[in-house]
Amino acid sequence: MKKNDLKTFGQINLVIFFGIVVITNIFVGFGIGYFIYTLTNNKLWLIIMLFLGMISGLYNGIKELLKEAKKYDEIGNNSKRDDKKDDSSNDN
């Protein structure tokens, strides 16, 4: 496999992971809201918990994306630093 193929695969994996995190948080919020709705017979809880599930999903998804972006930046900085070391060692 080429290096570009692995990078593309990693990016697709990141997008799929973001979607799964958001959707599962929404389903968990809906499930909790539905459970409370069956106990209290008040649909307001269902709506509130669904909304909280959406907020939680987006928050966790964005947090994970930022963590991955930081990791890619560190990898990029390390490779640039290694390139500079190689250039300076070749000059001698």
C-alpha beads as a LAMMPS data file, in Angstrom:
LAMMPS data file: protein, C-alpha beads

92 atoms
91 bonds

1 atom types
1 bond types

-500.0 500.0 xlo xhi
-500.0 500.0 ylo yhi
-500.0 500.0 zlo zhi

Masses

1 110.0

Atoms # bond

1 1 1 0.000 0.000 0.000
2 1 1 1.110 3.478 -0.704
3 1 1 1.566 5.993 2.078
4 1 1 -1.147 8.208 0.558
5 1 1 -3.607 5.310 0.670
6 1 1 -2.987 4.847 4.386
7 1 1 -3.414 8.563 5.020
8 1 1 -6.699 8.604 3.090
9 1 1 -7.877 5.529 4.980
10 1 1 -7.066 7.247 8.280
11 1 1 -9.029 10.333 7.276
12 1 1 -12.049 8.274 6.227
13 1 1 -11.802 6.363 9.500
14 1 1 -11.829 9.643 11.409
15 1 1 -14.982 10.852 9.632
16 1 1 -16.747 7.538 10.252
17 1 1 -15.716 7.624 13.915
18 1 1 -17.110 11.170 14.242
19 1 1 -20.440 10.039 12.782
20 1 1 -20.654 7.010 15.041
21 1 1 -19.913 9.084 18.154
22 1 1 -22.583 11.648 17.287
23 1 1 -25.250 9.079 16.377
24 1 1 -24.664 6.874 19.430
25 1 1 -24.899 9.866 21.764
26 1 1 -28.188 10.872 20.131
27 1 1 -29.557 7.334 20.539
28 1 1 -28.472 7.194 24.178
29 1 1 -30.145 10.555 24.833
30 1 1 -33.293 9.336 23.098
31 1 1 -33.261 6.093 25.094
32 1 1 -32.923 7.875 28.416
33 1 1 -35.592 10.378 27.379
34 1 1 -37.953 7.596 26.317
35 1 1 -37.394 5.771 29.602
36 1 1 -38.211 8.902 31.605
37 1 1 -41.186 9.552 29.285
38 1 1 -42.642 6.113 30.068
39 1 1 -42.283 6.766 33.791
40 1 1 -43.699 10.306 33.828
41 1 1 -45.868 10.342 30.661
42 1 1 -44.395 13.767 29.820
43 1 1 -42.861 14.169 26.336
44 1 1 -40.841 17.162 27.488
45 1 1 -38.231 14.798 28.977
46 1 1 -37.933 12.977 25.669
47 1 1 -37.258 16.235 23.825
48 1 1 -34.828 17.520 26.469
49 1 1 -32.802 14.305 26.564
50 1 1 -32.741 14.067 22.763
51 1 1 -31.431 17.635 22.621
52 1 1 -28.819 16.869 25.296
53 1 1 -27.794 13.764 23.337
54 1 1 -27.234 15.883 20.223
55 1 1 -25.176 18.435 22.152
56 1 1 -23.171 15.699 23.861
57 1 1 -22.531 13.912 20.562
58 1 1 -21.313 17.030 18.806
59 1 1 -19.153 18.008 21.783
60 1 1 -17.500 14.591 22.028
61 1 1 -17.096 14.320 18.264
62 1 1 -15.460 17.730 17.942
63 1 1 -13.249 17.002 20.947
64 1 1 -12.071 13.806 19.263
65 1 1 -11.451 15.624 15.960
66 1 1 -9.362 18.249 17.747
67 1 1 -7.350 15.529 19.480
68 1 1 -6.607 13.889 16.124
69 1 1 -5.726 17.245 14.538
70 1 1 -3.244 17.894 17.349
71 1 1 -1.721 14.465 16.780
72 1 1 -1.336 15.144 13.037
73 1 1 0.271 18.514 13.800
74 1 1 2.787 16.883 16.142
75 1 1 3.617 14.266 13.507
76 1 1 4.046 16.999 10.890
77 1 1 6.268 19.069 13.175
78 1 1 8.418 16.043 14.001
79 1 1 8.884 15.186 10.325
80 1 1 9.832 18.804 9.506
81 1 1 12.329 18.781 12.376
82 1 1 13.802 15.508 11.099
83 1 1 14.087 16.970 7.588
84 1 1 15.988 19.969 8.963
85 1 1 18.364 17.644 10.837
86 1 1 18.978 15.664 7.650
87 1 1 19.672 18.842 5.659
88 1 1 22.120 20.156 8.243
89 1 1 23.949 16.824 8.469
90 1 1 24.310 16.706 4.668
91 1 1 25.858 20.197 4.626
92 1 1 28.852 19.040 6.702

Bonds

1 1 1 2
2 1 2 3
3 1 3 4
4 1 4 5
5 1 5 6
6 1 6 7
7 1 7 8
8 1 8 9
9 1 9 10
10 1 10 11
11 1 11 12
12 1 12 13
13 1 13 14
14 1 14 15
15 1 15 16
16 1 16 17
17 1 17 18
18 1 18 19
19 1 19 20
20 1 20 21
21 1 21 22
22 1 22 23
23 1 23 24
24 1 24 25
25 1 25 26
26 1 26 27
27 1 27 28
28 1 28 29
29 1 29 30
30 1 30 31
31 1 31 32
32 1 32 33
33 1 33 34
34 1 34 35
35 1 35 36
36 1 36 37
37 1 37 38
38 1 38 39
39 1 39 40
40 1 40 41
41 1 41 42
42 1 42 43
43 1 43 44
44 1 44 45
45 1 45 46
46 1 46 47
47 1 47 48
48 1 48 49
49 1 49 50
50 1 50 51
51 1 51 52
52 1 52 53
53 1 53 54
54 1 54 55
55 1 55 56
56 1 56 57
57 1 57 58
58 1 58 59
59 1 59 60
60 1 60 61
61 1 61 62
62 1 62 63
63 1 63 64
64 1 64 65
65 1 65 66
66 1 66 67
67 1 67 68
68 1 68 69
69 1 69 70
70 1 70 71
71 1 71 72
72 1 72 73
73 1 73 74
74 1 74 75
75 1 75 76
76 1 76 77
77 1 77 78
78 1 78 79
79 1 79 80
80 1 80 81
81 1 81 82
82 1 82 83
83 1 83 84
84 1 84 85
85 1 85 86
86 1 86 87
87 1 87 88
88 1 88 89
89 1 89 90
90 1 90 91
91 1 91 92
